[in-house]
Amino acid sequence: MKISQRAQAVAPFYAMEFGKQAAALEAHGHHVVKLSIGEPDFGAPPAVRNAMREAMDGRPMPYTASLGLPALREAIARFYEEQHGVEVDASRVVVTAGASAALVLATAALVDPGDEVVIGDPSYPCNRQIVESFGARVTLVPATAETRFQLDAASVRSRWTDSTRGIMIATPSNPTGTSVPADELAAICEHAREREAWRIVDEIYLNLSDHDDQGRPPRSALSFDSDAVVINSFSKYFGMTGWRLGWCVVPEPLVPAMERLAQNYFLCASTPAQHAALTCFTPEALAVCEARRAEFAQRRALVLHGLDRLGLPVPVPPDGAFYVYFDVSGTGLTSWEFCERALRDAHVALTPGRDFGVHTAETHVRLSYAASADALREGIARLGKFLATLE
């Protein structure tokens, strides 16, 4: 059997690979502290779980419209107005089988073979893999601690070419947990818009971000770029990773293309998950999610203090996504060696920088603090013992 060049070219998602190794250790009776996967330990809010039980009472569960349940699209549109002060017409909301499906659909709708797409380095690996699968050339732009490991307008301008057709940004970011300042993001989007290039802004961690001094949540890119394609998900803020439900907000002219692609690629997102997700936007469920956001802030403080105590520098503290990107170059190990040995010797699963690009691939490691506080304390303690063996 001949495997396609596309499939052969796709690199593994190393976070998942280390997860497989961790599972193998557990199968042999070892307890592994899993800090490699961005999966909140809370699960869906109780009201949402109850809504799923009610939906699964034996009633028929036919396909929904390919763009999603109308009531859910309207609820998502209201969420933008209530949380971010942005008016979004529900007709622009596309409900998808997770944020990954939203990225696939948006890329399929916007990318032609040979197009050049700008993405920061480090960044979520699946984004560039999806773009390259549709024949685009990815320009990875190195981002440093000085720019919060994020693209800025100056770096985007310096790497822009006549072949650049779009830009993809995640804010807050996986793996660094850091956000692009709103003014800087607006300048990046304006630069691309002036050149008639598309903008995909991944905001799946946006509602986990720190609020400002007045208690206001961060701005969505839609507040200053109504024609951007904005990706979001029920996985992170709502804790519904395995439910595989996400959405995107797209410019009105793009909706028919997204609908045709959704009809052919996925038919529709999960019907019971969509019905249950309506409960996400109730005051009861949102209060639970906000309490969990506060819990993540406490976990972040625990991890930052622990890593500092161990002498593992965090060049830029996160302010949004539940990840810490720390520097292991002082240990004498590459990030890959550090993660391999931490898993083998200390039974702590982490993710090497190789997953996220090339600029910090050998020097940095991602830790997910989506695990419980007890697991984080145990993981830090085990890393301390592991580091002592290196000395």
KEKE-3310 file (N, C-alpha, C; in steps of 0.2 Angstrom, whole numbers, plus 5000, padded with zeros to 4 digits):
npx = (5004:5003:5007:5002:5011:5008:5003:5015:5023:5018:5022:5024:5013:5021:5017:5006:5013:5022:5012:5007:5018:5018:5006:5009:5019:5011:5003:5011:5011:5016:5015:5011:5014:5005:5008:5008:4998:4986:4973:4959:4957:4944:4933:4917:4905:4894:4880:4880:4884:4873:4863:4867:4864:4850:4848:4851:4840:4834:4828:4827:4842:4846:4856:4861:4859:4873:4880:4877:4867:4853:4850:4861:4871:4866:4867:4880:4884:4878:4886:4898:4894:4890:4901:4912:4908:4906:4896:4890:4883:4873:4872:4885:4892:4899:4897:4907:4916:4925:4938:4949:4942:4937:4948:4953:4942:4942:4955:4954:4945:4952:4965:4976:4986:5004:5002:5009:5010:5010:5016:5019:5034:5038:5024:5007:5008:4999:4992:5001:5003:4991:4989:5000:4996:4986:4994:5000:5014:5023:5029:5039:5041:5053:5050:5053:5057:5056:5046:5036:5035:5028:5021:5024:5020:5031:5040:5031:5030:5043:5045:5036:5030:5028:5021:5014:4999:4991:4989:4992:4987:4988:4981:4977:4993:4997:5012:5015:5007:5005:4999:4995:4997:4983:4983:4994:4991:4980:4987:4995:4984:4979:4989:4990:4977:4977:4984:4976:4976:4971:4966:4968:4963:4966:4957:4955:4959:4955:4945:4950:4959:4968:4959:4957:4962:4949:4942:4937:4935:4948:4949:4941:4948:4939:4934:4941:4944:4933:4932:4941:4944:4939:4943:4936:4932:4924:4932:4942:4939:4926:4929:4927:4934:4934:4922:4922:4919:4917:4919:4918:4920:4916:4919:4904:4904:4911:4903:4895:4904:4911:4900:4897:4909:4909:4898:4903:4915:4912:4899:4891:4893:4893:4877:4870:4880:4880:4867:4868:4878:4871:4868:4880:4880:4872:4869:4872:4882:4892:4896:4902:4913:4920:4924:4933:4942:4948:4954:4964:4972:4978:4984:4994:5002:5007:5015:5024:5031:5036:5045:5053:5060:5066:5076:5073:5071:5057:5055:5044:5030:5014:4998:4986:4983:4984:4998:5015:5031:5046:5064:5076:5090:5100:5102:5110:5105:5096:5079:5072:5079:5078:5064:5062:5070:5064:5052:5056:5064:5058:5045:5037:5027:5030:5031:5042:5051:5052:5040:5034:5040:5056:5064:5065:5066:5076:5079:5068:5054:5037:5025:5010:4998:4985:4982:4977:4980:4986:4992:5001:5009:5015:5022:5031:5039:5044:5052:5061:5069:5073:5082:5091:5099:5105:5114)
npy = (4994:5011:5025:5041:5056:5067:5062:5055:5066:5072:5077:5068:5072:5077:5079:5070:5058:5057:5056:5043:5035:5037:5031:5018:5016:5017:5006:4996:4997:5009:5025:5039:5056:5067:5080:5084:5085:5096:5096:5100:5095:5095:5092:5094:5107:5103:5106:5105:5092:5085:5090:5083:5070:5070:5073:5061:5052:5042:5048:5052:5056:5065:5071:5087:5104:5108:5119:5120:5119:5130:5137:5135:5142:5155:5157:5157:5168:5178:5176:5182:5195:5197:5194:5200:5211:5212:5213:5200:5192:5179:5171:5171:5162:5146:5130:5117:5101:5101:5113:5109:5105:5116:5124:5116:5117:5131:5133:5125:5133:5145:5143:5140:5129:5133:5145:5157:5156:5165:5161:5160:5156:5149:5138:5131:5115:5108:5117:5122:5110:5107:5118:5116:5104:5107:5112:5124:5135:5137:5150:5151:5162:5167:5170:5179:5180:5193:5198:5191:5178:5178:5183:5200:5216:5221:5210:5203:5212:5212:5199:5197:5194:5195:5184:5180:5176:5175:5175:5166:5166:5162:5167:5168:5158:5142:5134:5143:5150:5163:5180:5190:5207:5218:5230:5227:5215:5221:5229:5220:5213:5223:5226:5215:5215:5226:5222:5213:5200:5185:5183:5171:5169:5161:5158:5150:5149:5161:5165:5160:5169:5181:5194:5212:5226:5232:5221:5216:5205:5199:5207:5201:5197:5200:5212:5222:5218:5214:5206:5195:5178:5169:5157:5145:5136:5123:5115:5120:5132:5128:5115:5103:5093:5080:5080:5085:5098:5113:5130:5143:5160:5168:5179:5186:5183:5171:5161:5152:5145:5138:5131:5122:5115:5109:5101:5091:5087:5084:5082:5086:5093:5083:5079:5076:5082:5096:5099:5098:5107:5119:5122:5127:5141:5146:5155:5147:5137:5146:5152:5142:5139:5151:5151:5140:5146:5155:5145:5140:5150:5150:5138:5141:5150:5141:5132:5141:5146:5134:5130:5140:5138:5127:5131:5132:5142:5153:5161:5170:5173:5165:5172:5167:5154:5138:5134:5133:5138:5133:5135:5124:5124:5126:5114:5106:5097:5093:5099:5088:5077:5080:5078:5065:5059:5064:5057:5044:5042:5050:5048:5058:5066:5077:5090:5091:5105:5103:5100:5112:5120:5127:5136:5137:5124:5115:5120:5123:5118:5112:5113:5108:5115:5110:5100:5093:5102:5094:5085:5093:5098:5086:5082:5093:5090:5078:5081:5089:5080:5072:5082:5083:5072:5074:5084)
npz = (5000:4996:5004:5006:5001:5008:5021:5025:5027:5038:5054:5070:5084:5097:5111:5112:5109:5120:5129:5126:5129:5143:5146:5144:5154:5165:5163:5167:5180:5186:5193:5185:5184:5175:5165:5152:5143:5137:5145:5154:5171:5177:5169:5161:5166:5180:5176:5163:5160:5166:5157:5146:5150:5150:5137:5131:5132:5124:5114:5096:5087:5076:5062:5063:5056:5045:5048:5062:5077:5076:5088:5096:5089:5090:5104:5106:5099:5107:5118:5114:5114:5127:5135:5129:5123:5109:5095:5086:5072:5072:5061:5056:5064:5065:5070:5075:5074:5086:5089:5081:5069:5065:5061:5051:5042:5040:5034:5023:5016:5013:5009:4995:4985:4986:4992:5004:5021:5037:5052:5070:5079:5094:5092:5091:5085:5077:5069:5059:5053:5047:5039:5030:5024:5015:5005:5007:5010:5025:5034:5047:5060:5071:5088:5103:5120:5123:5115:5121:5117:5106:5090:5084:5077:5070:5067:5059:5048:5044:5038:5028:5012:4994:4991:5002:5009:5020:5038:5054:5070:5087:5102:5119:5119:5115:5115:5126:5134:5134:5129:5115:5116:5115:5107:5099:5092:5085:5076:5069:5062:5055:5046:5038:5033:5025:5015:5009:5014:5023:5040:5053:5069:5083:5097:5108:5121:5126:5136:5147:5151:5161:5169:5167:5177:5180:5181:5169:5155:5142:5126:5111:5095:5086:5090:5085:5072:5062:5051:5053:5054:5068:5079:5091:5106:5115:5123:5132:5141:5145:5148:5141:5133:5127:5121:5109:5102:5094:5088:5075:5070:5056:5042:5033:5019:5018:5023:5015:5008:5019:5024:5013:5013:5026:5025:5017:5023:5036:5039:5051:5068:5083:5088:5101:5109:5105:5109:5123:5125:5125:5138:5143:5143:5152:5168:5179:5174:5169:5180:5187:5178:5179:5192:5191:5182:5191:5199:5191:5190:5203:5202:5193:5200:5209:5201:5195:5206:5211:5200:5200:5212:5209:5200:5187:5174:5169:5156:5152:5161:5160:5155:5151:5143:5150:5152:5155:5149:5150:5153:5150:5147:5156:5162:5155:5147:5132:5127:5123:5128:5142:5144:5141:5150:5162:5162:5161:5173:5183:5182:5177:5165:5152:5139:5125:5118:5104:5098:5095:5086:5079:5084:5098:5101:5106:5119:5127:5137:5138:5151:5157:5167:5169:5176:5193:5208:5218:5210:5203:5213:5217:5205:5203:5215:5211:5200:5206:5213:5203:5196:5206:5204:5192:5196)
capx = (5000:5007:5005:5002:5016:5005:5003:5022:5026:5016:5026:5020:5011:5025:5013:5002:5018:5024:5006:5007:5023:5016:5001:5013:5022:5005:5000:5016:5010:5019:5011:5014:5011:5004:5008:5010:4992:4981:4966:4957:4954:4938:4927:4911:4901:4888:4874:4881:4883:4865:4860:4869:4860:4843:4847:4852:4835:4831:4825:4831:4847:4847:4860:4859:4862:4880:4883:4876:4860:4852:4849:4868:4874:4863:4869:4888:4884:4876:4892:4903:4891:4890:4908:4917:4906:4906:4890:4891:4877:4873:4873:4892:4894:4899:4898:4912:4918:4931:4942:4953:4938:4936:4954:4953:4937:4944:4961:4952:4941:4956:4972:4978:4993:5009:5002:5013:5006:5015:5015:5025:5038:5034:5016:5004:5010:4994:4990:5005:5002:4985:4990:5004:4992:4982:4998:5003:5021:5023:5035:5039:5044:5055:5047:5057:5054:5055:5039:5031:5035:5022:5022:5023:5019:5038:5042:5027:5032:5050:5045:5030:5033:5023:5017:5010:4992:4987:4993:4988:4990:4985:4982:4983:4996:5000:5014:5018:5002:5005:4994:4997:4993:4977:4985:4999:4987:4976:4992:4996:4978:4978:4995:4987:4971:4979:4987:4971:4977:4966:4968:4965:4965:4964:4956:4952:4960:4954:4941:4954:4964:4967:4955:4961:4961:4942:4938:4935:4939:4951:4946:4942:4951:4933:4932:4945:4944:4927:4933:4945:4941:4941:4942:4936:4931:4921:4936:4946:4936:4921:4932:4924:4939:4932:4915:4924:4914:4920:4916:4922:4916:4919:4915:4898:4905:4914:4899:4893:4910:4911:4894:4899:4915:4907:4894:4907:4920:4910:4891:4889:4896:4889:4870:4869:4885:4877:4861:4870:4882:4867:4868:4886:4879:4868:4873:4875:4888:4897:4899:4907:4919:4924:4928:4939:4948:4952:4958:4969:4977:4981:4989:4999:5006:5010:5020:5029:5035:5040:5050:5059:5063:5071:5081:5071:5068:5051:5056:5038:5025:5008:4993:4980:4982:4986:5004:5021:5036:5052:5070:5080:5097:5105:5103:5115:5101:5091:5072:5070:5083:5075:5057:5063:5073:5059:5047:5059:5067:5054:5038:5033:5026:5030:5032:5048:5050:5052:5033:5031:5044:5063:5068:5066:5065:5080:5080:5062:5049:5030:5022:5003:4995:4978:4981:4975:4985:4990:4997:5006:5014:5019:5026:5037:5043:5048:5057:5067:5073:5077:5087:5097:5103:5109:5120)
capy = (5000:5017:5030:5048:5060:5071:5058:5054:5072:5075:5075:5067:5077:5074:5078:5064:5053:5056:5053:5036:5032:5038:5026:5012:5015:5015:4999:4992:4998:5015:5031:5044:5063:5069:5087:5085:5086:5102:5094:5102:5089:5097:5090:5099:5109:5098:5107:5102:5084:5083:5091:5077:5064:5072:5072:5054:5048:5038:5052:5052:5061:5065:5076:5094:5107:5107:5125:5119:5120:5137:5139:5135:5148:5161:5157:5158:5175:5182:5175:5187:5202:5198:5193:5204:5218:5212:5211:5195:5189:5171:5168:5170:5157:5139:5125:5112:5095:5103:5118:5107:5104:5123:5125:5112:5120:5138:5132:5123:5138:5150:5141:5137:5127:5138:5151:5157:5158:5167:5158:5162:5150:5143:5139:5125:5111:5106:5123:5122:5104:5108:5123:5112:5098:5110:5114:5130:5135:5140:5154:5152:5168:5166:5174:5178:5182:5201:5199:5187:5172:5179:5188:5207:5219:5222:5204:5201:5216:5210:5192:5197:5194:5196:5177:5179:5176:5175:5174:5162:5168:5159:5171:5166:5153:5135:5131:5147:5153:5171:5183:5196:5213:5219:5235:5224:5211:5225:5232:5214:5212:5229:5225:5209:5217:5231:5218:5208:5194:5183:5182:5167:5170:5155:5161:5144:5150:5168:5166:5158:5174:5186:5200:5218:5229:5233:5215:5215:5200:5202:5208:5197:5200:5203:5219:5227:5215:5210:5201:5190:5171:5168:5150:5144:5129:5121:5111:5122:5136:5124:5108:5098:5091:5074:5081:5087:5103:5120:5134:5148:5165:5170:5184:5183:5180:5165:5156:5147:5140:5134:5126:5116:5111:5105:5096:5086:5084:5081:5083:5091:5091:5079:5082:5077:5087:5102:5100:5099:5113:5125:5124:5131:5148:5148:5158:5142:5134:5151:5153:5136:5140:5157:5148:5136:5150:5157:5139:5139:5156:5147:5132:5144:5152:5135:5130:5146:5146:5128:5130:5145:5135:5122:5134:5131:5149:5154:5168:5174:5170:5165:5176:5165:5147:5134:5131:5136:5136:5134:5134:5118:5124:5126:5107:5102:5092:5096:5098:5081:5073:5082:5075:5058:5056:5065:5052:5037:5042:5053:5047:5065:5067:5084:5090:5095:5111:5101:5100:5119:5124:5126:5142:5135:5117:5111:5123:5124:5112:5114:5110:5110:5115:5108:5094:5095:5105:5089:5082:5098:5097:5079:5083:5097:5087:5073:5085:5091:5074:5071:5087:5082:5066:5077:5087)
capz = (5000:4995:5009:5002:5003:5013:5027:5027:5029:5044:5060:5076:5089:5102:5117:5112:5109:5127:5133:5125:5134:5150:5147:5144:5161:5169:5161:5170:5187:5188:5194:5181:5184:5168:5164:5145:5139:5139:5146:5161:5175:5180:5165:5159:5172:5181:5173:5156:5161:5167:5151:5141:5152:5148:5129:5129:5135:5119:5108:5090:5087:5069:5060:5063:5050:5044:5052:5069:5079:5076:5095:5099:5086:5093:5111:5105:5097:5113:5122:5112:5116:5135:5138:5125:5120:5102:5091:5081:5069:5073:5054:5055:5068:5062:5075:5072:5078:5090:5086:5075:5063:5063:5058:5044:5037:5038:5030:5016:5013:5012:5007:4989:4985:4985:4996:5010:5028:5042:5059:5075:5082:5095:5091:5091:5079:5072:5065:5053:5049:5044:5033:5025:5021:5010:5000:5008:5013:5031:5036:5054:5062:5078:5093:5108:5127:5122:5112:5125:5113:5101:5084:5084:5070:5067:5065:5053:5042:5041:5035:5023:5005:4989:4991:5009:5008:5027:5045:5059:5077:5093:5108:5122:5115:5116:5122:5131:5139:5134:5125:5111:5118:5110:5102:5094:5088:5080:5071:5065:5058:5050:5041:5034:5030:5020:5009:5007:5017:5028:5047:5057:5076:5087:5104:5112:5128:5128:5142:5153:5152:5166:5168:5169:5184:5181:5181:5162:5151:5137:5120:5106:5089:5082:5092:5080:5065:5061:5045:5054:5056:5075:5081:5098:5107:5121:5126:5137:5146:5147:5151:5137:5128:5123:5118:5102:5100:5094:5083:5072:5068:5049:5038:5030:5012:5019:5026:5010:5007:5025:5024:5008:5016:5032:5022:5013:5027:5043:5039:5056:5074:5087:5089:5108:5112:5103:5113:5130:5125:5126:5145:5144:5143:5158:5173:5183:5171:5168:5187:5188:5173:5181:5198:5188:5180:5197:5202:5186:5192:5209:5200:5189:5205:5212:5197:5194:5212:5211:5195:5202:5217:5206:5196:5180:5172:5165:5153:5151:5164:5156:5157:5148:5143:5156:5151:5157:5145:5154:5150:5153:5144:5161:5165:5151:5143:5127:5130:5122:5133:5148:5144:5141:5157:5167:5161:5163:5180:5188:5180:5175:5158:5150:5132:5123:5113:5097:5096:5094:5081:5079:5087:5105:5101:5110:5125:5131:5139:5140:5157:5157:5174:5169:5181:5199:5212:5221:5204:5201:5219:5216:5199:5205:5220:5208:5196:5211:5215:5196:5195:5210:5201:5187:5199)
cpx = (5004:5004:5006:5008:5014:5005:5010:5025:5024:5020:5022:5018:5015:5021:5009:5007:5020:5018:5005:5012:5021:5010:5004:5016:5016:5003:5005:5016:5013:5014:5014:5010:5011:5003:5010:5004:4988:4974:4964:4955:4947:4932:4922:4908:4896:4882:4874:4881:4876:4862:4861:4865:4853:4843:4848:4846:4831:4828:4830:4836:4850:4853:4857:4861:4870:4883:4881:4869:4859:4852:4857:4872:4872:4866:4877:4888:4882:4882:4897:4900:4892:4897:4913:4915:4906:4899:4892:4884:4878:4874:4881:4895:4894:4901:4902:4913:4925:4934:4946:4949:4937:4942:4955:4948:4940:4950:4959:4948:4946:4963:4972:4985:4998:5008:5007:5009:5011:5012:5021:5028:5041:5027:5014:5005:5005:4992:4995:5005:4996:4986:4995:5000:4988:4987:5001:5011:5021:5029:5034:5044:5046:5052:5051:5054:5053:5048:5034:5030:5029:5024:5021:5023:5026:5040:5038:5029:5038:5050:5039:5033:5027:5018:5013:5003:4988:4992:4988:4991:4985:4986:4976:4986:4997:5006:5015:5013:5001:5001:4998:4994:4988:4979:4990:4995:4983:4981:4994:4990:4978:4983:4992:4981:4972:4982:4982:4972:4973:4970:4964:4967:4962:4963:4953:4953:4958:4950:4944:4959:4963:4963:4959:4959:4953:4938:4935:4939:4943:4947:4947:4945:4945:4931:4936:4946:4938:4927:4938:4941:4944:4939:4941:4933:4927:4926:4940:4943:4930:4923:4929:4928:4936:4925:4916:4919:4918:4916:4921:4917:4919:4915:4909:4899:4908:4909:4897:4898:4911:4906:4895:4904:4913:4902:4897:4912:4917:4903:4889:4893:4891:4882:4869:4874:4882:4871:4863:4874:4878:4867:4874:4885:4874:4872:4876:4882:4893:4900:4904:4914:4923:4928:4934:4944:4952:4957:4964:4975:4981:4986:4995:5004:5010:5016:5025:5034:5039:5046:5055:5063:5068:5076:5079:5067:5062:5052:5050:5032:5018:5003:4986:4980:4986:4993:5010:5027:5043:5058:5074:5088:5102:5106:5108:5111:5097:5084:5070:5073:5079:5068:5058:5065:5068:5054:5050:5061:5062:5046:5034:5033:5026:5031:5038:5046:5049:5045:5031:5035:5051:5067:5070:5066:5069:5081:5074:5057:5042:5028:5014:5000:4987:4977:4979:4981:4989:4995:5003:5012:5019:5024:5032:5042:5047:5053:5063:5072:5077:5083:5093:5101:5107:5115:5125)
cpy = (5006:5022:5037:5052:5065:5068:5057:5060:5075:5072:5073:5073:5074:5074:5072:5058:5052:5054:5045:5032:5032:5032:5019:5010:5013:5008:4994:4993:5004:5020:5036:5051:5066:5076:5088:5086:5092:5100:5095:5096:5090:5093:5095:5101:5104:5099:5104:5095:5082:5084:5085:5071:5065:5071:5065:5050:5043:5041:5051:5057:5062:5071:5083:5097:5108:5113:5124:5120:5128:5140:5140:5141:5154:5162:5159:5166:5180:5181:5181:5194:5203:5198:5198:5210:5218:5209:5206:5192:5182:5168:5167:5165:5150:5134:5119:5106:5097:5109:5116:5107:5112:5126:5122:5116:5127:5138:5130:5128:5144:5149:5138:5134:5132:5144:5151:5160:5159:5164:5159:5155:5152:5144:5132:5121:5110:5111:5123:5116:5104:5112:5119:5107:5101:5113:5121:5130:5139:5144:5155:5157:5167:5172:5173:5181:5190:5202:5194:5180:5172:5184:5195:5210:5220:5216:5202:5205:5213:5203:5192:5198:5195:5189:5176:5181:5176:5174:5171:5164:5165:5164:5170:5159:5147:5134:5136:5150:5160:5173:5188:5202:5215:5224:5232:5219:5215:5227:5226:5213:5217:5228:5220:5211:5222:5228:5212:5201:5192:5183:5177:5168:5165:5158:5156:5145:5157:5169:5163:5163:5178:5192:5206:5221:5231:5227:5213:5209:5203:5203:5203:5200:5203:5210:5224:5225:5211:5205:5195:5183:5169:5161:5150:5137:5128:5117:5114:5126:5131:5117:5102:5095:5085:5074:5083:5092:5110:5124:5139:5154:5168:5176:5182:5180:5173:5159:5151:5142:5135:5129:5120:5112:5106:5100:5090:5083:5081:5080:5088:5089:5087:5082:5082:5082:5094:5104:5102:5105:5120:5127:5127:5138:5150:5151:5153:5139:5140:5152:5148:5137:5146:5155:5144:5140:5153:5151:5139:5144:5153:5142:5135:5147:5147:5133:5135:5146:5140:5127:5135:5142:5130:5124:5133:5138:5148:5161:5173:5171:5170:5169:5173:5157:5144:5130:5136:5134:5138:5132:5129:5118:5123:5119:5103:5097:5096:5095:5091:5076:5074:5078:5068:5055:5058:5060:5046:5037:5045:5051:5053:5066:5075:5084:5094:5100:5109:5101:5107:5123:5122:5130:5140:5128:5113:5114:5124:5118:5115:5110:5112:5109:5114:5103:5097:5098:5100:5086:5087:5098:5091:5080:5087:5094:5081:5076:5087:5086:5072:5076:5086:5077:5069:5081:5082)
cpz = (5000:5000:5005:5005:5009:5020:5029:5029:5036:5050:5066:5080:5095:5109:5117:5112:5116:5131:5132:5129:5141:5151:5148:5151:5166:5169:5165:5178:5190:5188:5190:5182:5177:5167:5157:5141:5142:5140:5153:5165:5178:5176:5164:5166:5173:5177:5166:5156:5162:5161:5146:5143:5149:5140:5127:5132:5130:5113:5102:5090:5080:5068:5061:5057:5050:5048:5059:5070:5079:5083:5098:5095:5088:5100:5110:5103:5103:5118:5121:5115:5124:5138:5135:5122:5113:5099:5086:5078:5069:5066:5052:5059:5065:5068:5072:5077:5081:5086:5080:5069:5060:5059:5051:5039:5035:5033:5023:5012:5010:5008:5000:4989:4983:4989:5002:5016:5033:5049:5064:5077:5089:5094:5091:5085:5074:5067:5058:5049:5045:5037:5028:5021:5015:5005:5001:5011:5019:5032:5043:5056:5069:5082:5099:5115:5126:5119:5115:5121:5108:5095:5086:5077:5066:5064:5059:5047:5039:5037:5030:5016:5000:4989:4997:5007:5015:5033:5050:5066:5082:5099:5113:5118:5119:5112:5127:5136:5139:5128:5121:5114:5113:5105:5097:5089:5083:5074:5066:5060:5053:5044:5036:5030:5024:5014:5007:5009:5022:5035:5050:5064:5080:5094:5108:5119:5130:5134:5148:5155:5158:5164:5170:5176:5186:5181:5174:5158:5145:5131:5115:5100:5085:5084:5088:5073:5064:5055:5047:5055:5063:5076:5089:5099:5114:5126:5132:5143:5149:5149:5147:5131:5124:5120:5111:5099:5100:5089:5080:5070:5061:5046:5034:5023:5012:5021:5021:5009:5013:5026:5019:5011:5022:5030:5020:5018:5033:5044:5045:5063:5078:5089:5097:5111:5111:5108:5121:5130:5126:5133:5147:5146:5148:5164:5178:5180:5171:5175:5189:5184:5176:5188:5196:5185:5185:5200:5197:5188:5198:5207:5197:5194:5208:5208:5196:5200:5213:5206:5197:5208:5215:5202:5189:5178:5168:5162:5153:5155:5160:5159:5154:5148:5149:5155:5153:5152:5148:5151:5153:5150:5150:5164:5161:5147:5138:5130:5129:5127:5140:5149:5145:5148:5163:5167:5164:5170:5185:5187:5180:5168:5156:5142:5129:5118:5106:5094:5093:5089:5081:5083:5095:5106:5106:5117:5130:5132:5141:5146:5157:5165:5174:5173:5188:5203:5215:5216:5203:5207:5218:5210:5200:5210:5216:5203:5200:5212:5208:5195:5200:5208:5196:5190:5202)
residu = (MET:LYS:ILE:SER:GLN:ARG:ALA:GLN:ALA:VAL:ALA:PRO:PHE:TYR:ALA:MET:GLU:PHE:GLY:LYS:GLN:ALA:ALA:ALA:LEU:GLU:ALA:HIS:GLY:HIS:HIS:VAL:VAL:LYS:LEU:SER:ILE:GLY:GLU:PRO:ASP:PHE:GLY:ALA:PRO:PRO:ALA:VAL:ARG:ASN:ALA:MET:ARG:GLU:ALA:MET:ASP:GLY:ARG:PRO:MET:PRO:TYR:THR:ALA:SER:LEU:GLY:LEU:PRO:ALA:LEU:ARG:GLU:ALA:ILE:ALA:ARG:PHE:TYR:GLU:GLU:GLN:HIS:GLY:VAL:GLU:VAL:ASP:ALA:SER:ARG:VAL:VAL:VAL:THR:ALA:GLY:ALA:SER:ALA:ALA:LEU:VAL:LEU:ALA:THR:ALA:ALA:LEU:VAL:ASP:PRO:GLY:ASP:GLU:VAL:VAL:ILE:GLY:ASP:PRO:SER:TYR:PRO:CYS:ASN:ARG:GLN:ILE:VAL:GLU:SER:PHE:GLY:ALA:ARG:VAL:THR:LEU:VAL:PRO:ALA:THR:ALA:GLU:THR:ARG:PHE:GLN:LEU:ASP:ALA:ALA:SER:VAL:ARG:SER:ARG:TRP:THR:ASP:SER:THR:ARG:GLY:ILE:MET:ILE:ALA:THR:PRO:SER:ASN:PRO:THR:GLY:THR:SER:VAL:PRO:ALA:ASP:GLU:LEU:ALA:ALA:ILE:CYS:GLU:HIS:ALA:ARG:GLU:ARG:GLU:ALA:TRP:ARG:ILE:VAL:ASP:GLU:ILE:TYR:LEU:ASN:LEU:SER:ASP:HIS:ASP:ASP:GLN:GLY:ARG:PRO:PRO:ARG:SER:ALA:LEU:SER:PHE:ASP:SER:ASP:ALA:VAL:VAL:ILE:ASN:SER:PHE:SER:LYS:TYR:PHE:GLY:MET:THR:GLY:TRP:ARG:LEU:GLY:TRP:CYS:VAL:VAL:PRO:GLU:PRO:LEU:VAL:PRO:ALA:MET:GLU:ARG:LEU:ALA:GLN:ASN:TYR:PHE:LEU:CYS:ALA:SER:THR:PRO:ALA:GLN:HIS:ALA:ALA:LEU:THR:CYS:PHE:THR:PRO:GLU:ALA:LEU:ALA:VAL:CYS:GLU:ALA:ARG:ARG:ALA:GLU:PHE:ALA:GLN:ARG:ARG:ALA:LEU:VAL:LEU:HIS:GLY:LEU:ASP:ARG:LEU:GLY:LEU:PRO:VAL:PRO:VAL:PRO:PRO:ASP:GLY:ALA:PHE:TYR:VAL:TYR:PHE:ASP:VAL:SER:GLY:THR:GLY:LEU:THR:SER:TRP:GLU:PHE:CYS:GLU:ARG:ALA:LEU:ARG:ASP:ALA:HIS:VAL:ALA:LEU:THR:PRO:GLY:ARG:ASP:PHE:GLY:VAL:HIS:THR:ALA:GLU:THR:HIS:VAL:ARG:LEU:SER:TYR:ALA:ALA:SER:ALA:ASP:ALA:LEU:ARG:GLU:GLY:ILE:ALA:ARG:LEU:GLY:LYS:PHE:LEU:ALA:THR:LEU:GLU)
# end
